[in-house]
Amino acid sequence: MVPLNTIGSGEIVYIKSLNGGKKFIQRVSDLGFTIDAEIRVVENSFCGPIMVVVKESKIGLGPGEASKIIVYQK
């Protein structure tokens, strides 16, 4: 299990846990980031925002936000 911000472009991962405060967890949960949800990394340059697709929505996350989302590969 690794933070989302370490996953390369084109990879598919699944959410294991969300780390952070209640507001952060509620916000990303509302966007579809729930336990075992599939995430496809569209673009990750490792020095800026990371673009992902979750539940058919394209979403941009800052590196700090992405580091709080712990993922795994099946």
N, CA, C and O atoms as CSV, one atom per row, in Angstrom:
chain,resi,resn,atom,element,x,y,z
A,1,MET,N,N,0.842,-1.176,0.000
A,1,MET,CA,C,0.000,0.000,0.000
A,1,MET,C,C,0.890,1.242,0.000
A,1,MET,O,O,1.873,1.332,0.736
A,2,VAL,N,N,0.511,2.191,-0.848
A,2,VAL,CA,C,1.318,3.399,-1.018
A,2,VAL,C,C,0.388,4.602,-1.175
A,2,VAL,O,O,-0.793,4.434,-1.480
A,3,PRO,N,N,0.906,5.809,-0.970
A,3,PRO,CA,C,0.094,7.013,-1.207
A,3,PRO,C,C,-0.196,7.189,-2.700
A,3,PRO,O,O,0.617,6.811,-3.543
A,4,LEU,N,N,-1.330,7.750,-3.014
A,4,LEU,CA,C,-1.754,7.965,-4.392
A,4,LEU,C,C,-0.754,8.812,-5.174
A,4,LEU,O,O,-0.587,8.607,-6.376
A,5,ASN,N,N,-0.088,9.759,-4.515
A,5,ASN,CA,C,0.833,10.649,-5.233
A,5,ASN,C,C,2.083,9.936,-5.749
A,5,ASN,O,O,2.876,10.542,-6.469
A,6,THR,N,N,2.276,8.664,-5.398
A,6,THR,CA,C,3.437,7.908,-5.882
A,6,THR,C,C,3.103,7.009,-7.083
A,6,THR,O,O,3.974,6.303,-7.593
A,7,ILE,N,N,1.858,7.038,-7.525
A,7,ILE,CA,C,1.410,6.170,-8.617
A,7,ILE,C,C,1.607,6.876,-9.959
A,7,ILE,O,O,1.274,8.052,-10.106
A,8,GLY,N,N,2.142,6.159,-10.917
A,8,GLY,CA,C,2.428,6.726,-12.231
A,8,GLY,C,C,1.199,6.840,-13.124
A,8,GLY,O,O,0.175,6.202,-12.883
A,9,SER,N,N,1.321,7.659,-14.150
A,9,SER,CA,C,0.248,7.860,-15.123
A,9,SER,C,C,-0.123,6.542,-15.786
A,9,SER,O,O,0.743,5.727,-16.103
A,10,GLY,N,N,-1.428,6.342,-15.992
A,10,GLY,CA,C,-1.931,5.159,-16.668
A,10,GLY,C,C,-2.212,3.972,-15.771
A,10,GLY,O,O,-2.781,2.981,-16.229
A,11,GLU,N,N,-1.831,4.044,-14.513
A,11,GLU,CA,C,-2.047,2.913,-13.605
A,11,GLU,C,C,-3.434,2.962,-12.971
A,11,GLU,O,O,-4.024,4.032,-12.818
A,12,ILE,N,N,-3.941,1.792,-12.606
A,12,ILE,CA,C,-5.230,1.669,-11.924
A,12,ILE,C,C,-4.970,1.115,-10.534
A,12,ILE,O,O,-4.279,0.110,-10.365
A,13,VAL,N,N,-5.539,1.793,-9.539
A,13,VAL,CA,C,-5.376,1.396,-8.140
A,13,VAL,C,C,-6.726,1.483,-7.437
A,13,VAL,O,O,-7.712,1.956,-8.003
A,14,TYR,N,N,-6.748,1.015,-6.193
A,14,TYR,CA,C,-7.977,0.988,-5.401
A,14,TYR,C,C,-7.690,1.593,-4.033
A,14,TYR,O,O,-6.600,1.423,-3.488
A,15,ILE,N,N,-8.660,2.290,-3.487
A,15,ILE,CA,C,-8.460,2.990,-2.214
A,15,ILE,C,C,-8.501,2.012,-1.052
A,15,ILE,O,O,-9.434,1.220,-0.914
A,16,LYS,N,N,-7.472,2.085,-0.222
A,16,LYS,CA,C,-7.394,1.283,0.998
A,16,LYS,C,C,-7.832,2.102,2.206
A,16,LYS,O,O,-8.572,1.609,3.057
A,17,SER,N,N,-7.373,3.363,2.283
A,17,SER,CA,C,-7.754,4.212,3.414
A,17,SER,C,C,-7.577,5.684,3.061
A,17,SER,O,O,-6.858,6.041,2.128
A,18,LEU,N,N,-8.249,6.518,3.833
A,18,LEU,CA,C,-8.151,7.970,3.699
A,18,LEU,C,C,-7.603,8.510,5.012
A,18,LEU,O,O,-8.173,8.259,6.074
A,19,ASN,N,N,-6.506,9.246,4.944
A,19,ASN,CA,C,-5.887,9.824,6.129
A,19,ASN,C,C,-6.094,11.334,6.092
A,19,ASN,O,O,-5.928,11.961,5.046
A,20,GLY,N,N,-6.446,11.900,7.200
A,20,GLY,CA,C,-6.644,13.343,7.255
A,20,GLY,C,C,-7.770,13.683,8.207
A,20,GLY,O,O,-8.325,12.816,8.883
A,21,GLY,N,N,-8.092,14.951,8.244
A,21,GLY,CA,C,-9.153,15.418,9.121
A,21,GLY,C,C,-10.539,15.099,8.586
A,21,GLY,O,O,-10.698,14.636,7.456
A,22,LYS,N,N,-11.531,15.355,9.416
A,22,LYS,CA,C,-12.914,15.061,9.046
A,22,LYS,C,C,-13.351,15.809,7.791
A,22,LYS,O,O,-14.042,15.247,6.941
A,23,LYS,N,N,-12.953,17.070,7.671
A,23,LYS,CA,C,-13.352,17.862,6.497
A,23,LYS,C,C,-12.747,17.293,5.220
A,23,LYS,O,O,-13.428,17.191,4.200
A,24,PHE,N,N,-11.476,16.924,5.272
A,24,PHE,CA,C,-10.824,16.343,4.096
A,24,PHE,C,C,-11.506,15.040,3.701
A,24,PHE,O,O,-11.848,14.841,2.535
A,25,ILE,N,N,-11.702,14.157,4.666
A,25,ILE,CA,C,-12.319,12.862,4.376
A,25,ILE,C,C,-13.720,13.038,3.821
A,25,ILE,O,O,-14.101,12.346,2.878
A,26,GLN,N,N,-14.495,13.955,4.390
A,26,GLN,CA,C,-15.855,14.192,3.892
A,26,GLN,C,C,-15.819,14.739,2.464
A,26,GLN,O,O,-16.606,14.314,1.618
A,27,ARG,N,N,-14.919,15.670,2.194
A,27,ARG,CA,C,-14.840,16.283,0.858
A,27,ARG,C,C,-14.476,15.261,-0.206
A,27,ARG,O,O,-15.138,15.181,-1.241
A,28,VAL,N,N,-13.422,14.472,0.040
A,28,VAL,CA,C,-13.027,13.503,-0.984
A,28,VAL,C,C,-14.036,12.359,-1.095
A,28,VAL,O,O,-14.225,11.803,-2.177
A,29,SER,N,N,-14.677,12.007,0.007
A,29,SER,CA,C,-15.736,10.983,-0.054
A,29,SER,C,C,-16.884,11.460,-0.921
A,29,SER,O,O,-17.441,10.688,-1.703
A,30,ASP,N,N,-17.240,12.723,-0.788
A,30,ASP,CA,C,-18.309,13.303,-1.612
A,30,ASP,C,C,-17.944,13.283,-3.101
A,30,ASP,O,O,-18.828,13.249,-3.957
A,31,LEU,N,N,-16.641,13.304,-3.408
A,31,LEU,CA,C,-16.178,13.262,-4.797
A,31,LEU,C,C,-16.097,11.830,-5.341
A,31,LEU,O,O,-15.837,11.631,-6.528
A,32,GLY,N,N,-16.317,10.837,-4.475
A,32,GLY,CA,C,-16.290,9.445,-4.915
A,32,GLY,C,C,-15.111,8.639,-4.422
A,32,GLY,O,O,-14.990,7.457,-4.746
A,33,PHE,N,N,-14.239,9.258,-3.641
A,33,PHE,CA,C,-13.081,8.558,-3.092
A,33,PHE,C,C,-13.523,7.783,-1.850
A,33,PHE,O,O,-13.450,8.292,-0.731
A,34,THR,N,N,-13.976,6.561,-2.058
A,34,THR,CA,C,-14.444,5.712,-0.976
A,34,THR,C,C,-13.601,4.433,-0.950
A,34,THR,O,O,-12.937,4.105,-1.933
A,35,ILE,N,N,-13.629,3.731,0.148
A,35,ILE,CA,C,-12.833,2.516,0.298
A,35,ILE,C,C,-13.156,1.542,-0.829
A,35,ILE,O,O,-14.324,1.292,-1.128
A,36,ASP,N,N,-12.127,1.000,-1.447
A,36,ASP,CA,C,-12.176,0.048,-2.563
A,36,ASP,C,C,-12.640,0.654,-3.892
A,36,ASP,O,O,-12.838,-0.078,-4.861
A,37,ALA,N,N,-12.816,1.972,-3.951
A,37,ALA,CA,C,-13.157,2.614,-5.223
A,37,ALA,C,C,-11.959,2.527,-6.170
A,37,ALA,O,O,-10.809,2.659,-5.751
A,38,GLU,N,N,-12.249,2.304,-7.449
A,38,GLU,CA,C,-11.195,2.240,-8.458
A,38,GLU,C,C,-10.776,3.642,-8.870
A,38,GLU,O,O,-11.619,4.509,-9.098
A,39,ILE,N,N,-9.471,3.860,-8.965
A,39,ILE,CA,C,-8.919,5.140,-9.406
A,39,ILE,C,C,-7.987,4.873,-10.576
A,39,ILE,O,O,-7.100,4.024,-10.493
A,40,ARG,N,N,-8.191,5.601,-11.663
A,40,ARG,CA,C,-7.269,5.539,-12.806
A,40,ARG,C,C,-6.487,6.841,-12.822
A,40,ARG,O,O,-7.069,7.923,-12.902
A,41,VAL,N,N,-5.182,6.738,-12.746
A,41,VAL,CA,C,-4.323,7.924,-12.762
A,41,VAL,C,C,-4.152,8.357,-14.214
A,41,VAL,O,O,-3.586,7.626,-15.027
A,42,VAL,N,N,-4.640,9.540,-14.528
A,42,VAL,CA,C,-4.559,10.072,-15.892
A,42,VAL,C,C,-3.209,10.735,-16.113
A,42,VAL,O,O,-2.563,10.518,-17.138
A,43,GLU,N,N,-2.787,11.543,-15.148
A,43,GLU,CA,C,-1.512,12.253,-15.278
A,43,GLU,C,C,-0.919,12.519,-13.907
A,43,GLU,O,O,-1.586,13.031,-13.008
A,44,ASN,N,N,0.351,12.161,-13.767
A,44,ASN,CA,C,1.083,12.464,-12.547
A,44,ASN,C,C,2.514,12.814,-12.932
A,44,ASN,O,O,3.300,11.944,-13.308
A,45,SER,N,N,2.840,14.090,-12.835
A,45,SER,CA,C,4.197,14.535,-13.172
A,45,SER,C,C,5.113,14.489,-11.955
A,45,SER,O,O,6.301,14.795,-12.064
A,46,PHE,N,N,4.573,14.109,-10.793
A,46,PHE,CA,C,5.304,13.999,-9.526
A,46,PHE,C,C,5.823,15.338,-9.008
A,46,PHE,O,O,6.605,15.366,-8.057
A,47,CYS,N,N,5.404,16.449,-9.617
A,47,CYS,CA,C,5.835,17.757,-9.108
A,47,CYS,C,C,4.693,18.768,-9.133
A,47,CYS,O,O,4.929,19.967,-8.985
A,48,GLY,N,N,3.488,18.310,-9.314
A,48,GLY,CA,C,2.334,19.203,-9.351
A,48,GLY,C,C,1.064,18.413,-9.125
A,48,GLY,O,O,1.093,17.333,-8.534
A,49,PRO,N,N,-0.052,18.946,-9.593
A,49,PRO,CA,C,-1.321,18.244,-9.398
A,49,PRO,C,C,-1.340,16.869,-10.070
A,49,PRO,O,O,-0.650,16.639,-11.063
A,50,ILE,N,N,-2.125,15.981,-9.522
A,50,ILE,CA,C,-2.326,14.656,-10.086
A,50,ILE,C,C,-3.774,14.584,-10.582
A,50,ILE,O,O,-4.708,14.914,-9.851
A,51,MET,N,N,-3.944,14.152,-11.821
A,51,MET,CA,C,-5.272,14.034,-12.422
A,51,MET,C,C,-5.690,12.573,-12.391
A,51,MET,O,O,-4.952,11.695,-12.838
A,52,VAL,N,N,-6.885,12.318,-11.856
A,52,VAL,CA,C,-7.382,10.953,-11.745
A,52,VAL,C,C,-8.820,10.873,-12.236
A,52,VAL,O,O,-9.516,11.883,-12.342
A,53,VAL,N,N,-9.246,9.660,-12.531
A,53,VAL,CA,C,-10.656,9.401,-12.828
A,53,VAL,C,C,-11.163,8.467,-11.744
A,53,VAL,O,O,-10.613,7.390,-11.518
A,54,VAL,N,N,-12.220,8.902,-11.083
A,54,VAL,CA,C,-12.868,8.088,-10.067
A,54,VAL,C,C,-14.372,8.173,-10.308
A,54,VAL,O,O,-14.933,9.265,-10.397
A,55,LYS,N,N,-15.010,7.033,-10.412
A,55,LYS,CA,C,-16.450,6.952,-10.672
A,55,LYS,C,C,-16.867,7.831,-11.844
A,55,LYS,O,O,-17.836,8.584,-11.751
A,56,GLU,N,N,-16.129,7.731,-12.945
A,56,GLU,CA,C,-16.396,8.421,-14.206
A,56,GLU,C,C,-16.244,9.944,-14.152
A,56,GLU,O,O,-16.688,10.642,-15.063
A,57,SER,N,N,-15.619,10.461,-13.091
A,57,SER,CA,C,-15.349,11.895,-12.982
A,57,SER,C,C,-13.848,12.131,-12.981
A,57,SER,O,O,-13.104,11.437,-12.288
A,58,LYS,N,N,-13.404,13.116,-13.760
A,58,LYS,CA,C,-11.989,13.482,-13.784
A,58,LYS,C,C,-11.765,14.550,-12.716
A,58,LYS,O,O,-12.432,15.584,-12.699
A,59,ILE,N,N,-10.815,14.277,-11.831
A,59,ILE,CA,C,-10.599,15.142,-10.673
A,59,ILE,C,C,-9.110,15.433,-10.531
A,59,ILE,O,O,-8.276,14.547,-10.714
A,60,GLY,N,N,-8.785,16.678,-10.205
A,60,GLY,CA,C,-7.411,17.068,-9.929
A,60,GLY,C,C,-7.184,17.191,-8.436
A,60,GLY,O,O,-7.998,17.778,-7.724
A,61,LEU,N,N,-6.092,16.645,-7.968
A,61,LEU,CA,C,-5.723,16.714,-6.552
A,61,LEU,C,C,-4.324,17.292,-6.421
A,61,LEU,O,O,-3.451,17.025,-7.248
A,62,GLY,N,N,-4.119,18.073,-5.391
A,62,GLY,CA,C,-2.774,18.544,-5.089
A,62,GLY,C,C,-1.955,17.396,-4.531
A,62,GLY,O,O,-2.518,16.413,-4.049
A,63,PRO,N,N,-0.626,17.505,-4.589
A,63,PRO,CA,C,0.218,16.419,-4.083
A,63,PRO,C,C,-0.001,16.121,-2.602
A,63,PRO,O,O,0.090,14.966,-2.186
A,64,GLY,N,N,-0.283,17.135,-1.812
A,64,GLY,CA,C,-0.546,16.917,-0.389
A,64,GLY,C,C,-1.821,16.138,-0.157
A,64,GLY,O,O,-1.878,15.252,0.695
A,65,GLU,N,N,-2.853,16.478,-0.929
A,65,GLU,CA,C,-4.120,15.742,-0.827
A,65,GLU,C,C,-3.926,14.292,-1.260
A,65,GLU,O,O,-4.377,13.364,-0.588
A,66,ALA,N,N,-3.252,14.113,-2.383
A,66,ALA,CA,C,-3.049,12.760,-2.914
A,66,ALA,C,C,-2.217,11.904,-1.958
A,66,ALA,O,O,-2.376,10.684,-1.931
A,67,SER,N,N,-1.340,12.521,-1.180
A,67,SER,CA,C,-0.517,11.755,-0.250
A,67,SER,C,C,-1.334,11.200,0.914
A,67,SER,O,O,-0.873,10.291,1.604
A,68,LYS,N,N,-2.524,11.723,1.144
A,68,LYS,CA,C,-3.382,11.263,2.232
A,68,LYS,C,C,-4.316,10.136,1.802
A,68,LYS,O,O,-5.061,9.594,2.618
A,69,ILE,N,N,-4.274,9.784,0.506
A,69,ILE,CA,C,-5.117,8.710,-0.010
A,69,ILE,C,C,-4.205,7.500,-0.236
A,69,ILE,O,O,-3.334,7.513,-1.106
A,70,ILE,N,N,-4.426,6.458,0.566
A,70,ILE,CA,C,-3.595,5.256,0.514
A,70,ILE,C,C,-4.273,4.241,-0.414
A,70,ILE,O,O,-5.459,3.941,-0.274
A,71,VAL,N,N,-3.491,3.726,-1.360
A,71,VAL,CA,C,-4.059,2.855,-2.397
A,71,VAL,C,C,-3.285,1.537,-2.501
A,71,VAL,O,O,-2.185,1.389,-1.968
A,72,TYR,N,N,-3.904,0.589,-3.207
A,72,TYR,CA,C,-3.255,-0.702,-3.473
A,72,TYR,C,C,-3.622,-1.134,-4.884
A,72,TYR,O,O,-4.589,-0.639,-5.464
A,73,GLN,N,N,-2.842,-2.063,-5.434
A,73,GLN,CA,C,-3.127,-2.626,-6.755
A,73,GLN,C,C,-3.622,-4.048,-6.581
A,73,GLN,O,O,-3.161,-4.770,-5.697
A,74,LYS,N,N,-4.564,-4.451,-7.427
A,74,LYS,CA,C,-5.076,-5.829,-7.373
A,74,LYS,C,C,-4.229,-6.716,-8.232
A,74,LYS,O,O,-4.490,-7.916,-8.326
